[in-house]
Structure formats: structure tokens, C-alpha cells
Amino acid sequence: MAVKVAIGLGNSGSRYEGTRHNAGMQALARIASLYGANFVRNKYCAAYLAKAAVAGSEVVFAAAEGYMNESGVNIANILRFLKADISEAVVFYDDITIALGKFKLSIGGSAGGHNGVANIMERCGNSFIRVRLGLGGKPFKEMDLADYVLGRFSEEERAAFEASLPAAKEAFEAVCAKGLAAAQNVYNRQ
């Protein structure tokens, strides 16, 4: 099915700005800007939306207001407003099982302990394409996971994360142009 909407997961508000857990929103904003798209708040679905032509088709970029753990509720509102199905969505989010500066394309599977993804699966289904953005693991085992993901990137970490975004944009464009399997063959091997 064609991609109609790209969604970045994260928490709203200045308290969470720049945190690792907002990597999905950060990536989405950067990728949308590379297409020249500008976000505008939409009160009907409580999200910031932008439109751009990607691989010859119009795609809506969406960042919901609200919190990560309610991602499914928020995305259901966006999909209803856009008259789109979860199978037409690409969701960008953080993943601690992938090295910082790397990403992986996938579909289906488990939530992997990610509460935002679990809520999407519960509320919307599991047929969305995933762009899992690597954060790397906690620096030490005893560290609380919430403290790690809600912490901010160091300057070095930020640079490594941002360096991966042009390739993530290319991978997203390949998904839109050629489909997930073709994009996985190229970008999941890097």
C-alpha cells in the first residue's frame, strides 16, 4: 500500500525537547525540512502537519501533541482526520537495541518494550512501517531506562544521530518509491 503519512514519535513540551525519546520527532522534522515542508498546528487532530511530494506522491508529515505512552490514541486521531489507515503510515521512533547513528526498517513484530509502539499496536494495529532510530544502550546496566531515554544527547551523540538523518531520508524515500522490501535490501545492510 502507498505511504500517505509519516509520523514521528515523542513527547510534547519544552521539558522533553532534545531528549533521546524524541528522536522520532526530531528525525521527522529534519526530513520534512529537507523536502521544504513547513509544519502547521491542526486543531482537529491535535498535531503538527506538513505536506511534501515524496517520490512523486503527496505525503503528510505528522507530529502529535501529547505523550509517548499515548501514541496510539494520538495517531488514531491523525489517521481519522487524514482518512488514512495504519498500513499507509511510516513511524519514526527511538530504539535502544540499535547502535547510535544507525537505523533499521521493519514492519510488524513486537513493541520491544517501547510503550509508544505498544500503544500504537493496541489502538491502531501492527501493519505500519517502522524506521527504528538507534540510540544505543544505556551507558551502565544499573541506570534507569527512563532516565536514559528522557536524557538529552551529548554533543557527540547529537552529531552521530544527525549524521544518520540524510540516509534515513533516502531510506524513507526508497520505501515510498519502491516499497519496504526493496528499501530494506539496501538500507538494512549498511
C-alpha positions as CSV (number, residue, x, y, z in Angstrom):
1,M,0.0,0.0,0.0
2,A,1.2,3.5,-0.7
3,V,2.7,5.7,2.0
4,K,0.3,8.5,2.9
5,V,1.6,9.7,6.3
6,A,5.0,9.8,8.1
7,I,4.8,10.1,11.9
8,G,7.5,11.0,14.4
9,L,7.0,9.7,18.0
10,G,7.9,11.8,21.0
11,N,6.7,13.8,23.9
12,S,5.3,17.4,23.6
13,G,6.7,20.3,25.5
14,S,10.0,22.1,26.1
15,R,10.7,19.7,29.0
16,Y,11.3,16.9,26.5
17,E,12.8,18.9,23.7
18,G,16.1,17.3,22.6
19,T,15.7,14.1,24.6
20,R,16.6,10.7,23.2
21,H,13.0,9.6,23.4
22,N,12.0,12.4,21.0
23,A,14.4,11.1,18.3
24,G,11.4,10.1,16.1
25,M,10.0,13.7,16.1
26,Q,13.5,15.2,15.6
27,A,14.2,12.9,12.6
28,L,10.7,13.7,11.1
29,A,11.2,17.4,11.5
30,R,14.6,17.3,9.9
31,I,13.5,15.0,7.0
32,A,10.4,17.2,6.4
33,S,12.6,20.3,6.2
34,L,14.8,18.6,3.6
35,Y,11.7,18.4,1.4
36,G,10.9,22.1,2.2
37,A,7.8,21.2,4.2
38,N,6.6,23.5,7.0
39,F,4.6,22.3,10.0
40,V,1.3,23.9,10.9
41,R,-0.7,23.0,14.0
42,N,-4.0,21.3,13.2
43,K,-6.6,21.6,16.0
44,Y,-8.8,18.9,14.6
45,C,-6.3,16.1,15.2
46,A,-4.1,17.9,17.8
47,A,-0.9,17.5,15.7
48,Y,1.5,19.5,13.7
49,L,1.2,18.6,10.0
50,A,3.3,19.3,6.9
51,K,2.9,18.1,3.3
52,A,5.5,17.4,0.7
53,A,5.9,15.4,-2.5
54,V,8.0,12.3,-1.9
55,A,8.8,10.0,-4.8
56,G,6.1,11.6,-6.8
57,S,3.3,11.3,-4.2
58,E,2.0,13.6,-1.5
59,V,3.0,12.6,2.0
60,V,1.7,14.2,5.2
61,F,4.4,14.5,7.9
62,A,2.7,14.4,11.4
63,A,3.9,15.0,14.9
64,A,1.2,14.6,17.5
65,E,0.7,16.7,20.6
66,G,0.7,14.6,23.7
67,Y,2.9,12.0,25.3
68,M,4.8,9.0,24.0
69,N,2.8,6.5,26.0
70,E,-0.4,7.7,24.3
71,S,1.0,7.5,20.8
72,G,-1.7,5.1,19.6
73,V,-4.5,7.4,20.8
74,N,-2.8,10.4,19.1
75,I,-2.1,8.5,15.9
76,A,-5.6,7.2,15.7
77,N,-6.8,10.9,15.7
78,I,-4.3,11.8,12.9
79,L,-5.3,8.8,10.8
80,R,-9.0,9.5,11.2
81,F,-8.5,13.2,10.2
82,L,-6.4,12.2,7.2
83,K,-8.8,9.3,6.3
84,A,-5.8,7.0,6.2
85,D,-5.1,3.5,7.5
86,I,-2.2,2.5,9.8
87,S,-0.9,0.4,6.9
88,E,-0.3,3.6,5.0
89,A,1.9,5.0,7.8
90,V,5.6,5.1,8.4
91,V,6.5,5.7,12.0
92,F,9.9,7.0,13.1
93,Y,10.9,6.2,16.7
94,D,13.9,5.6,19.0
95,D,15.3,2.1,19.6
96,I,17.9,1.3,22.3
97,T,18.8,-2.0,20.7
98,I,20.3,-0.3,17.6
99,A,23.6,1.5,17.7
100,L,23.6,5.3,17.9
101,G,23.8,6.7,14.4
102,K,22.2,3.6,12.7
103,F,18.6,2.8,11.8
104,K,16.6,-0.1,10.7
105,L,13.5,-0.5,8.5
106,S,10.9,-3.1,9.5
107,I,7.2,-3.9,9.7
108,G,5.3,-5.9,12.3
109,G,6.9,-7.7,15.2
110,S,6.7,-6.8,18.9
111,A,6.9,-3.4,20.6
112,G,10.3,-4.4,22.0
113,G,9.5,-2.7,25.3
114,H,8.7,0.6,23.7
115,N,5.5,1.9,25.3
116,G,4.6,4.3,22.5
117,V,4.8,1.5,19.9
118,A,2.8,-0.9,22.2
119,N,0.1,1.8,22.4
120,I,0.0,2.1,18.6
121,M,-0.3,-1.6,18.2
122,E,-3.1,-1.7,20.7
123,R,-5.1,1.2,19.3
124,C,-4.3,1.1,15.5
125,G,-2.8,-2.2,14.6
126,N,0.6,-3.5,13.7
127,S,0.8,-3.1,9.9
128,F,2.8,0.2,9.9
129,I,6.3,0.5,8.6
130,R,8.9,1.3,11.2
131,V,12.0,3.4,11.0
132,R,13.8,2.4,14.2
133,L,16.4,5.1,15.0
134,G,19.3,3.8,17.1
135,L,20.1,5.3,20.5
136,G,22.5,2.6,21.6
137,G,22.1,1.1,25.1
138,K,22.3,2.6,28.5
139,P,25.9,3.5,29.5
140,F,25.7,1.2,32.5
141,K,23.3,-1.6,33.4
142,E,22.1,-0.1,36.7
143,M,20.9,3.1,35.0
144,D,17.1,3.5,34.9
145,L,15.9,3.2,31.3
146,A,13.5,6.2,31.7
147,D,16.4,8.4,32.9
148,Y,18.4,7.3,29.8
149,V,15.7,7.9,27.2
150,L,14.5,11.1,28.8
151,G,18.0,12.4,29.0
152,R,19.5,14.7,26.3
153,F,22.1,13.8,23.7
154,S,25.6,14.9,24.4
155,E,27.2,17.0,21.6
156,E,29.0,13.9,20.2
157,E,25.8,11.8,20.4
158,R,23.8,14.6,18.7
159,A,26.3,14.8,15.9
160,A,26.2,11.0,15.4
161,F,22.4,11.0,15.4
162,E,22.1,13.9,12.9
163,A,24.7,12.3,10.6
164,S,22.4,9.4,10.1
165,L,19.4,11.5,9.0
166,P,20.3,12.0,5.4
167,A,20.5,8.2,4.9
168,A,17.2,7.8,6.9
169,K,15.6,10.3,4.4
170,E,16.9,8.3,1.5
171,A,15.6,5.1,3.0
172,F,12.2,6.7,3.6
173,E,12.1,7.9,0.0
174,A,13.0,4.4,-1.2
175,V,10.1,3.0,0.8
176,C,7.8,5.4,-0.8
177,A,9.2,4.8,-4.3
178,K,9.9,1.1,-4.4
179,G,8.3,-0.4,-1.3
180,L,9.6,-1.7,2.0
181,A,11.4,-4.9,0.8
182,A,13.5,-3.1,-1.8
183,A,14.4,-0.4,0.7
184,Q,15.3,-3.0,3.4
185,N,17.6,-4.8,0.9
186,V,19.7,-1.6,0.6
187,Y,19.5,0.2,3.9
188,N,19.3,-2.6,6.5
189,R,22.6,-3.9,5.2
190,Q,24.5,-0.7,5.9
